[in-house]
Amino acid sequence: MITILCVEDEADIRKLVVEELNEAGFATLEAANGQEALETILSKWPDIVITDISMPIMDGHQLLAEIQVNHPQFSNIPFILLTALTDRENMLTGLRAGAADYLTKPIDFDILLAKVSGCVTRIENDKAAGRAF
């Protein structure tokens, strides 16, 4: 079963995302900020991370950079940035840093699940091809 870590500082939004993912058949983990997410990634190794950008303690860009630079064994985990930051520069910053995708709020759950499905397909293809994940 695919496990998805949802990182969102707003509890109501996090709860909605987790409910949608659970209803779609995914296992979920939760974190309220990037630091909690980092600890969860290092201890639980989720298959996909959906993270807000603007959060206290450690934001989504910092979390992605921390994984890419200091924890390369986790760098293949697809990150989907889910944010209210709709400007082109934030989108480009996230994608250039290695995010698999970028989705803006308000959340369109059909699009979110389609993006997750794309990540799942890539994960399954990598595993079938014998590539380490």
CNS distance restraints for C-alpha pairs under 8 A (distance, minus, plus):
assign (resid   1 and name CA) (resid  26 and name CA) 6.73 0.50 0.50
assign (resid   1 and name CA) (resid  27 and name CA) 6.86 0.50 0.50
assign (resid   2 and name CA) (resid  26 and name CA) 5.70 0.50 0.50
assign (resid   2 and name CA) (resid  27 and name CA) 6.21 0.50 0.50
assign (resid   2 and name CA) (resid  46 and name CA) 7.83 0.50 0.50
assign (resid   2 and name CA) (resid  47 and name CA) 6.00 0.50 0.50
assign (resid   2 and name CA) (resid  48 and name CA) 7.87 0.50 0.50
assign (resid   2 and name CA) (resid 120 and name CA) 7.64 0.50 0.50
assign (resid   3 and name CA) (resid  26 and name CA) 5.98 0.50 0.50
assign (resid   3 and name CA) (resid  27 and name CA) 4.56 0.50 0.50
assign (resid   3 and name CA) (resid  28 and name CA) 5.38 0.50 0.50
assign (resid   3 and name CA) (resid  29 and name CA) 7.24 0.50 0.50
assign (resid   3 and name CA) (resid  46 and name CA) 5.27 0.50 0.50
assign (resid   3 and name CA) (resid  47 and name CA) 5.32 0.50 0.50
assign (resid   3 and name CA) (resid  48 and name CA) 6.67 0.50 0.50
assign (resid   4 and name CA) (resid  26 and name CA) 6.91 0.50 0.50
assign (resid   4 and name CA) (resid  27 and name CA) 6.25 0.50 0.50
assign (resid   4 and name CA) (resid  28 and name CA) 4.84 0.50 0.50
assign (resid   4 and name CA) (resid  29 and name CA) 6.17 0.50 0.50
assign (resid   4 and name CA) (resid  46 and name CA) 5.70 0.50 0.50
assign (resid   4 and name CA) (resid  47 and name CA) 5.89 0.50 0.50
assign (resid   4 and name CA) (resid  48 and name CA) 4.79 0.50 0.50
assign (resid   4 and name CA) (resid  49 and name CA) 5.67 0.50 0.50
assign (resid   4 and name CA) (resid  50 and name CA) 7.17 0.50 0.50
assign (resid   5 and name CA) (resid  28 and name CA) 5.70 0.50 0.50
assign (resid   5 and name CA) (resid  29 and name CA) 4.55 0.50 0.50
assign (resid   5 and name CA) (resid  30 and name CA) 5.60 0.50 0.50
assign (resid   5 and name CA) (resid  31 and name CA) 7.38 0.50 0.50
assign (resid   5 and name CA) (resid  37 and name CA) 7.64 0.50 0.50
assign (resid   5 and name CA) (resid  46 and name CA) 6.13 0.50 0.50
assign (resid   5 and name CA) (resid  47 and name CA) 7.91 0.50 0.50
assign (resid   5 and name CA) (resid  48 and name CA) 6.30 0.50 0.50
assign (resid   5 and name CA) (resid  49 and name CA) 4.74 0.50 0.50
assign (resid   5 and name CA) (resid  50 and name CA) 6.11 0.50 0.50
assign (resid   5 and name CA) (resid  51 and name CA) 7.95 0.50 0.50
assign (resid   6 and name CA) (resid  14 and name CA) 6.70 0.50 0.50
assign (resid   6 and name CA) (resid  17 and name CA) 7.39 0.50 0.50
assign (resid   6 and name CA) (resid  18 and name CA) 6.87 0.50 0.50
assign (resid   6 and name CA) (resid  28 and name CA) 7.08 0.50 0.50
assign (resid   6 and name CA) (resid  29 and name CA) 6.16 0.50 0.50
assign (resid   6 and name CA) (resid  30 and name CA) 4.96 0.50 0.50
assign (resid   6 and name CA) (resid  31 and name CA) 6.32 0.50 0.50
assign (resid   6 and name CA) (resid  49 and name CA) 6.16 0.50 0.50
assign (resid   6 and name CA) (resid  50 and name CA) 4.97 0.50 0.50
assign (resid   6 and name CA) (resid  51 and name CA) 5.97 0.50 0.50
assign (resid   7 and name CA) (resid  14 and name CA) 7.13 0.50 0.50
assign (resid   7 and name CA) (resid  30 and name CA) 5.98 0.50 0.50
assign (resid   7 and name CA) (resid  31 and name CA) 4.75 0.50 0.50
assign (resid   7 and name CA) (resid  32 and name CA) 5.70 0.50 0.50
assign (resid   7 and name CA) (resid  33 and name CA) 6.13 0.50 0.50
assign (resid   7 and name CA) (resid  34 and name CA) 7.03 0.50 0.50
assign (resid   7 and name CA) (resid  37 and name CA) 6.38 0.50 0.50
assign (resid   7 and name CA) (resid  49 and name CA) 7.45 0.50 0.50
assign (resid   7 and name CA) (resid  50 and name CA) 6.11 0.50 0.50
assign (resid   7 and name CA) (resid  51 and name CA) 4.47 0.50 0.50
assign (resid   7 and name CA) (resid  52 and name CA) 6.09 0.50 0.50
assign (resid   8 and name CA) (resid  13 and name CA) 7.12 0.50 0.50
assign (resid   8 and name CA) (resid  14 and name CA) 5.39 0.50 0.50
assign (resid   8 and name CA) (resid  30 and name CA) 7.97 0.50 0.50
assign (resid   8 and name CA) (resid  31 and name CA) 6.52 0.50 0.50
assign (resid   8 and name CA) (resid  32 and name CA) 5.12 0.50 0.50
assign (resid   8 and name CA) (resid  33 and name CA) 6.26 0.50 0.50
assign (resid   8 and name CA) (resid  51 and name CA) 6.16 0.50 0.50
assign (resid   8 and name CA) (resid  52 and name CA) 5.33 0.50 0.50
assign (resid   8 and name CA) (resid  55 and name CA) 7.31 0.50 0.50
assign (resid   9 and name CA) (resid  14 and name CA) 7.37 0.50 0.50
assign (resid   9 and name CA) (resid  31 and name CA) 7.66 0.50 0.50
assign (resid   9 and name CA) (resid  32 and name CA) 4.37 0.50 0.50
assign (resid   9 and name CA) (resid  33 and name CA) 5.65 0.50 0.50
assign (resid   9 and name CA) (resid  52 and name CA) 7.67 0.50 0.50
assign (resid   9 and name CA) (resid  55 and name CA) 5.86 0.50 0.50
assign (resid   9 and name CA) (resid  56 and name CA) 7.54 0.50 0.50
assign (resid  10 and name CA) (resid  14 and name CA) 6.21 0.50 0.50
assign (resid  10 and name CA) (resid  32 and name CA) 7.35 0.50 0.50
assign (resid  11 and name CA) (resid  15 and name CA) 6.02 0.50 0.50
assign (resid  11 and name CA) (resid  32 and name CA) 7.44 0.50 0.50
assign (resid  12 and name CA) (resid  16 and name CA) 6.35 0.50 0.50
assign (resid  13 and name CA) (resid  17 and name CA) 6.27 0.50 0.50
assign (resid  14 and name CA) (resid  18 and name CA) 6.11 0.50 0.50
assign (resid  14 and name CA) (resid  30 and name CA) 7.64 0.50 0.50
assign (resid  15 and name CA) (resid  19 and name CA) 6.07 0.50 0.50
assign (resid  16 and name CA) (resid  20 and name CA) 6.26 0.50 0.50
assign (resid  17 and name CA) (resid  21 and name CA) 6.19 0.50 0.50
assign (resid  18 and name CA) (resid  22 and name CA) 6.02 0.50 0.50
assign (resid  18 and name CA) (resid  28 and name CA) 6.48 0.50 0.50
assign (resid  18 and name CA) (resid  30 and name CA) 7.90 0.50 0.50
assign (resid  19 and name CA) (resid  23 and name CA) 6.07 0.50 0.50
assign (resid  20 and name CA) (resid  24 and name CA) 6.24 0.50 0.50
assign (resid  20 and name CA) (resid 109 and name CA) 7.40 0.50 0.50
assign (resid  21 and name CA) (resid  25 and name CA) 6.51 0.50 0.50
assign (resid  21 and name CA) (resid  26 and name CA) 5.47 0.50 0.50
assign (resid  21 and name CA) (resid  27 and name CA) 7.48 0.50 0.50
assign (resid  21 and name CA) (resid  28 and name CA) 7.24 0.50 0.50
assign (resid  21 and name CA) (resid 113 and name CA) 7.65 0.50 0.50
assign (resid  22 and name CA) (resid  26 and name CA) 5.01 0.50 0.50
assign (resid  22 and name CA) (resid  27 and name CA) 6.13 0.50 0.50
assign (resid  22 and name CA) (resid  28 and name CA) 6.88 0.50 0.50
assign (resid  29 and name CA) (resid  46 and name CA) 7.96 0.50 0.50
assign (resid  30 and name CA) (resid  37 and name CA) 7.62 0.50 0.50
assign (resid  31 and name CA) (resid  36 and name CA) 5.38 0.50 0.50
assign (resid  31 and name CA) (resid  37 and name CA) 5.19 0.50 0.50
assign (resid  31 and name CA) (resid  40 and name CA) 7.64 0.50 0.50
assign (resid  32 and name CA) (resid  36 and name CA) 6.52 0.50 0.50
assign (resid  32 and name CA) (resid  37 and name CA) 7.45 0.50 0.50
assign (resid  33 and name CA) (resid  37 and name CA) 6.20 0.50 0.50
assign (resid  33 and name CA) (resid  55 and name CA) 5.78 0.50 0.50
assign (resid  33 and name CA) (resid  56 and name CA) 6.20 0.50 0.50
assign (resid  33 and name CA) (resid  57 and name CA) 6.55 0.50 0.50
assign (resid  33 and name CA) (resid  58 and name CA) 6.22 0.50 0.50
assign (resid  33 and name CA) (resid  59 and name CA) 6.91 0.50 0.50
assign (resid  34 and name CA) (resid  38 and name CA) 6.02 0.50 0.50
assign (resid  34 and name CA) (resid  55 and name CA) 7.18 0.50 0.50
assign (resid  34 and name CA) (resid  56 and name CA) 7.73 0.50 0.50
assign (resid  34 and name CA) (resid  57 and name CA) 6.73 0.50 0.50
assign (resid  34 and name CA) (resid  58 and name CA) 4.46 0.50 0.50
assign (resid  34 and name CA) (resid  59 and name CA) 5.48 0.50 0.50
assign (resid  34 and name CA) (resid  60 and name CA) 6.17 0.50 0.50
assign (resid  34 and name CA) (resid  62 and name CA) 7.55 0.50 0.50
assign (resid  34 and name CA) (resid  63 and name CA) 5.48 0.50 0.50
assign (resid  35 and name CA) (resid  39 and name CA) 6.43 0.50 0.50
assign (resid  35 and name CA) (resid  57 and name CA) 6.51 0.50 0.50
assign (resid  35 and name CA) (resid  58 and name CA) 5.59 0.50 0.50
assign (resid  35 and name CA) (resid  63 and name CA) 7.46 0.50 0.50
assign (resid  36 and name CA) (resid  40 and name CA) 6.24 0.50 0.50
assign (resid  37 and name CA) (resid  41 and name CA) 6.01 0.50 0.50
assign (resid  37 and name CA) (resid  63 and name CA) 7.76 0.50 0.50
assign (resid  38 and name CA) (resid  42 and name CA) 6.16 0.50 0.50
assign (resid  38 and name CA) (resid  63 and name CA) 6.75 0.50 0.50
assign (resid  38 and name CA) (resid  67 and name CA) 7.79 0.50 0.50
assign (resid  39 and name CA) (resid  43 and name CA) 6.19 0.50 0.50
assign (resid  40 and name CA) (resid  44 and name CA) 5.54 0.50 0.50
assign (resid  40 and name CA) (resid  45 and name CA) 7.22 0.50 0.50
assign (resid  41 and name CA) (resid  45 and name CA) 4.77 0.50 0.50
assign (resid  41 and name CA) (resid  46 and name CA) 6.14 0.50 0.50
assign (resid  41 and name CA) (resid  74 and name CA) 7.87 0.50 0.50
assign (resid  45 and name CA) (resid  74 and name CA) 7.45 0.50 0.50
assign (resid  46 and name CA) (resid  77 and name CA) 7.51 0.50 0.50
assign (resid  47 and name CA) (resid  77 and name CA) 5.93 0.50 0.50
assign (resid  47 and name CA) (resid  78 and name CA) 7.33 0.50 0.50
assign (resid  47 and name CA) (resid 123 and name CA) 8.00 0.50 0.50
assign (resid  48 and name CA) (resid  77 and name CA) 5.63 0.50 0.50
assign (resid  48 and name CA) (resid  78 and name CA) 5.14 0.50 0.50
assign (resid  48 and name CA) (resid  79 and name CA) 6.15 0.50 0.50
assign (resid  48 and name CA) (resid  80 and name CA) 7.80 0.50 0.50
assign (resid  48 and name CA) (resid 116 and name CA) 7.91 0.50 0.50
assign (resid  48 and name CA) (resid 119 and name CA) 7.51 0.50 0.50
assign (resid  49 and name CA) (resid  77 and name CA) 7.06 0.50 0.50
assign (resid  49 and name CA) (resid  78 and name CA) 6.27 0.50 0.50
assign (resid  49 and name CA) (resid  79 and name CA) 4.78 0.50 0.50
assign (resid  49 and name CA) (resid  80 and name CA) 6.20 0.50 0.50
assign (resid  50 and name CA) (resid  79 and name CA) 5.82 0.50 0.50
assign (resid  50 and name CA) (resid  80 and name CA) 4.69 0.50 0.50
assign (resid  50 and name CA) (resid  81 and name CA) 5.91 0.50 0.50
assign (resid  50 and name CA) (resid  82 and name CA) 6.53 0.50 0.50
assign (resid  51 and name CA) (resid  60 and name CA) 5.98 0.50 0.50
assign (resid  51 and name CA) (resid  79 and name CA) 7.17 0.50 0.50
assign (resid  51 and name CA) (resid  80 and name CA) 6.30 0.50 0.50
assign (resid  51 and name CA) (resid  81 and name CA) 5.09 0.50 0.50
assign (resid  51 and name CA) (resid  82 and name CA) 5.63 0.50 0.50
assign (resid  51 and name CA) (resid  83 and name CA) 7.83 0.50 0.50
assign (resid  52 and name CA) (resid  59 and name CA) 7.49 0.50 0.50
assign (resid  52 and name CA) (resid  60 and name CA) 5.71 0.50 0.50
assign (resid  52 and name CA) (resid  81 and name CA) 5.82 0.50 0.50
assign (resid  52 and name CA) (resid  82 and name CA) 4.85 0.50 0.50
assign (resid  52 and name CA) (resid  83 and name CA) 5.07 0.50 0.50
assign (resid  53 and name CA) (resid  59 and name CA) 5.25 0.50 0.50
assign (resid  53 and name CA) (resid  60 and name CA) 3.97 0.50 0.50
assign (resid  53 and name CA) (resid  61 and name CA) 6.13 0.50 0.50
assign (resid  53 and name CA) (resid  81 and name CA) 6.68 0.50 0.50
assign (resid  53 and name CA) (resid  82 and name CA) 6.99 0.50 0.50
assign (resid  53 and name CA) (resid  83 and name CA) 5.79 0.50 0.50
assign (resid  53 and name CA) (resid  85 and name CA) 7.89 0.50 0.50
assign (resid  54 and name CA) (resid  59 and name CA) 5.41 0.50 0.50
assign (resid  54 and name CA) (resid  60 and name CA) 6.64 0.50 0.50
assign (resid  54 and name CA) (resid  83 and name CA) 7.35 0.50 0.50
assign (resid  55 and name CA) (resid  59 and name CA) 4.79 0.50 0.50
assign (resid  55 and name CA) (resid  60 and name CA) 7.15 0.50 0.50
assign (resid  58 and name CA) (resid  62 and name CA) 5.97 0.50 0.50
assign (resid  58 and name CA) (resid  63 and name CA) 6.42 0.50 0.50
assign (resid  59 and name CA) (resid  63 and name CA) 6.18 0.50 0.50
assign (resid  60 and name CA) (resid  64 and name CA) 6.18 0.50 0.50
assign (resid  60 and name CA) (resid  81 and name CA) 7.34 0.50 0.50
assign (resid  61 and name CA) (resid  65 and name CA) 6.16 0.50 0.50
assign (resid  61 and name CA) (resid  94 and name CA) 6.48 0.50 0.50
assign (resid  61 and name CA) (resid  97 and name CA) 7.81 0.50 0.50
assign (resid  62 and name CA) (resid  66 and name CA) 5.96 0.50 0.50
assign (resid  63 and name CA) (resid  67 and name CA) 6.31 0.50 0.50
assign (resid  64 and name CA) (resid  68 and name CA) 6.18 0.50 0.50
assign (resid  64 and name CA) (resid  79 and name CA) 7.60 0.50 0.50
assign (resid  64 and name CA) (resid  97 and name CA) 7.25 0.50 0.50
assign (resid  64 and name CA) (resid  98 and name CA) 7.54 0.50 0.50
assign (resid  64 and name CA) (resid  99 and name CA) 7.50 0.50 0.50
assign (resid  65 and name CA) (resid  69 and name CA) 5.91 0.50 0.50
assign (resid  65 and name CA) (resid  97 and name CA) 6.88 0.50 0.50
assign (resid  66 and name CA) (resid  70 and name CA) 5.51 0.50 0.50
assign (resid  66 and name CA) (resid  71 and name CA) 6.89 0.50 0.50
assign (resid  67 and name CA) (resid  71 and name CA) 4.72 0.50 0.50
assign (resid  67 and name CA) (resid  72 and name CA) 6.24 0.50 0.50
assign (resid  67 and name CA) (resid  74 and name CA) 6.42 0.50 0.50
assign (resid  67 and name CA) (resid  75 and name CA) 5.95 0.50 0.50
assign (resid  68 and name CA) (resid  72 and name CA) 5.39 0.50 0.50
assign (resid  68 and name CA) (resid  74 and name CA) 7.56 0.50 0.50
assign (resid  68 and name CA) (resid  75 and name CA) 5.20 0.50 0.50
assign (resid  68 and name CA) (resid  98 and name CA) 7.95 0.50 0.50
assign (resid  71 and name CA) (resid  75 and name CA) 6.86 0.50 0.50
assign (resid  72 and name CA) (resid  76 and name CA) 7.96 0.50 0.50
assign (resid  76 and name CA) (resid 133 and name CA) 6.25 0.50 0.50
assign (resid  77 and name CA) (resid 133 and name CA) 7.56 0.50 0.50
assign (resid  78 and name CA) (resid  99 and name CA) 6.64 0.50 0.50
assign (resid  78 and name CA) (resid 100 and name CA) 5.38 0.50 0.50
assign (resid  78 and name CA) (resid 119 and name CA) 6.64 0.50 0.50
assign (resid  79 and name CA) (resid  98 and name CA) 7.76 0.50 0.50
assign (resid  79 and name CA) (resid  99 and name CA) 4.90 0.50 0.50
assign (resid  79 and name CA) (resid 100 and name CA) 5.32 0.50 0.50
assign (resid  79 and name CA) (resid 101 and name CA) 6.81 0.50 0.50
assign (resid  80 and name CA) (resid  99 and name CA) 6.04 0.50 0.50
assign (resid  80 and name CA) (resid 100 and name CA) 5.70 0.50 0.50
assign (resid  80 and name CA) (resid 101 and name CA) 4.76 0.50 0.50
assign (resid  80 and name CA) (resid 102 and name CA) 5.60 0.50 0.50
assign (resid  80 and name CA) (resid 103 and name CA) 7.22 0.50 0.50
assign (resid  80 and name CA) (resid 115 and name CA) 7.98 0.50 0.50
assign (resid  81 and name CA) (resid  94 and name CA) 7.31 0.50 0.50
assign (resid  81 and name CA) (resid  99 and name CA) 6.87 0.50 0.50
assign (resid  81 and name CA) (resid 101 and name CA) 6.27 0.50 0.50
assign (resid  81 and name CA) (resid 102 and name CA) 4.68 0.50 0.50
assign (resid  81 and name CA) (resid 103 and name CA) 6.02 0.50 0.50
assign (resid  82 and name CA) (resid 102 and name CA) 6.10 0.50 0.50
assign (resid  82 and name CA) (resid 103 and name CA) 4.80 0.50 0.50
assign (resid  82 and name CA) (resid 104 and name CA) 5.56 0.50 0.50
assign (resid  82 and name CA) (resid 105 and name CA) 6.84 0.50 0.50
assign (resid  83 and name CA) (resid 102 and name CA) 7.91 0.50 0.50
assign (resid  83 and name CA) (resid 103 and name CA) 6.48 0.50 0.50
assign (resid  83 and name CA) (resid 104 and name CA) 4.89 0.50 0.50
assign (resid  83 and name CA) (resid 105 and name CA) 5.58 0.50 0.50
assign (resid  84 and name CA) (resid 104 and name CA) 5.42 0.50 0.50
assign (resid  84 and name CA) (resid 105 and name CA) 4.82 0.50 0.50
assign (resid  84 and name CA) (resid 106 and name CA) 7.23 0.50 0.50
assign (resid  85 and name CA) (resid  90 and name CA) 6.68 0.50 0.50
assign (resid  85 and name CA) (resid  91 and name CA) 7.96 0.50 0.50
assign (resid  85 and name CA) (resid 104 and name CA) 6.75 0.50 0.50
assign (resid  85 and name CA) (resid 105 and name CA) 7.95 0.50 0.50
assign (resid  86 and name CA) (resid  90 and name CA) 7.30 0.50 0.50
assign (resid  86 and name CA) (resid  91 and name CA) 7.28 0.50 0.50
assign (resid  86 and name CA) (resid 104 and name CA) 6.05 0.50 0.50
assign (resid  87 and name CA) (resid  91 and name CA) 6.59 0.50 0.50
assign (resid  88 and name CA) (resid  92 and name CA) 6.10 0.50 0.50
assign (resid  89 and name CA) (resid  93 and name CA) 5.99 0.50 0.50
assign (resid  90 and name CA) (resid  94 and name CA) 6.19 0.50 0.50
assign (resid  91 and name CA) (resid  95 and name CA) 6.21 0.50 0.50
assign (resid  91 and name CA) (resid 102 and name CA) 6.50 0.50 0.50
assign (resid  92 and name CA) (resid  96 and name CA) 5.81 0.50 0.50
assign (resid  93 and name CA) (resid  97 and name CA) 6.10 0.50 0.50
assign (resid  94 and name CA) (resid  98 and name CA) 6.59 0.50 0.50
assign (resid  94 and name CA) (resid  99 and name CA) 5.58 0.50 0.50
assign (resid  94 and name CA) (resid 102 and name CA) 7.50 0.50 0.50
assign (resid  95 and name CA) (resid  99 and name CA) 4.75 0.50 0.50
assign (resid  95 and name CA) (resid 100 and name CA) 6.75 0.50 0.50
assign (resid  95 and name CA) (resid 101 and name CA) 6.73 0.50 0.50
assign (resid  95 and name CA) (resid 102 and name CA) 7.35 0.50 0.50
assign (resid 100 and name CA) (resid 119 and name CA) 7.78 0.50 0.50
assign (resid 101 and name CA) (resid 115 and name CA) 7.32 0.50 0.50
assign (resid 103 and name CA) (resid 107 and name CA) 7.66 0.50 0.50
assign (resid 103 and name CA) (resid 112 and name CA) 7.26 0.50 0.50
assign (resid 107 and name CA) (resid 112 and name CA) 7.37 0.50 0.50
assign (resid 108 and name CA) (resid 112 and name CA) 6.28 0.50 0.50
assign (resid 109 and name CA) (resid 113 and name CA) 5.97 0.50 0.50
assign (resid 110 and name CA) (resid 114 and name CA) 6.15 0.50 0.50
assign (resid 111 and name CA) (resid 115 and name CA) 6.16 0.50 0.50
assign (resid 112 and name CA) (resid 116 and name CA) 6.20 0.50 0.50
assign (resid 113 and name CA) (resid 117 and name CA) 5.97 0.50 0.50
assign (resid 114 and name CA) (resid 118 and name CA) 6.27 0.50 0.50
assign (resid 115 and name CA) (resid 119 and name CA) 6.45 0.50 0.50
assign (resid 116 and name CA) (resid 120 and name CA) 6.20 0.50 0.50
assign (resid 117 and name CA) (resid 121 and name CA) 6.21 0.50 0.50
assign (resid 118 and name CA) (resid 122 and name CA) 6.41 0.50 0.50
assign (resid 119 and name CA) (resid 123 and name CA) 6.19 0.50 0.50
assign (resid 120 and name CA) (resid 124 and name CA) 6.09 0.50 0.50
assign (resid 121 and name CA) (resid 125 and name CA) 6.06 0.50 0.50
assign (resid 122 and name CA) (resid 126 and name CA) 6.09 0.50 0.50
assign (resid 123 and name CA) (resid 127 and name CA) 6.22 0.50 0.50
assign (resid 123 and name CA) (resid 133 and name CA) 7.48 0.50 0.50
assign (resid 124 and name CA) (resid 128 and name CA) 6.07 0.50 0.50
assign (resid 125 and name CA) (resid 129 and name CA) 6.07 0.50 0.50
assign (resid 126 and name CA) (resid 130 and name CA) 6.25 0.50 0.50
assign (resid 126 and name CA) (resid 131 and name CA) 5.10 0.50 0.50
assign (resid 126 and name CA) (resid 132 and name CA) 7.25 0.50 0.50
assign (resid 126 and name CA) (resid 133 and name CA) 7.17 0.50 0.50
assign (resid 127 and name CA) (resid 131 and name CA) 5.68 0.50 0.50
assign (resid 127 and name CA) (resid 132 and name CA) 6.91 0.50 0.50
assign (resid 127 and name CA) (resid 133 and name CA) 7.03 0.50 0.50
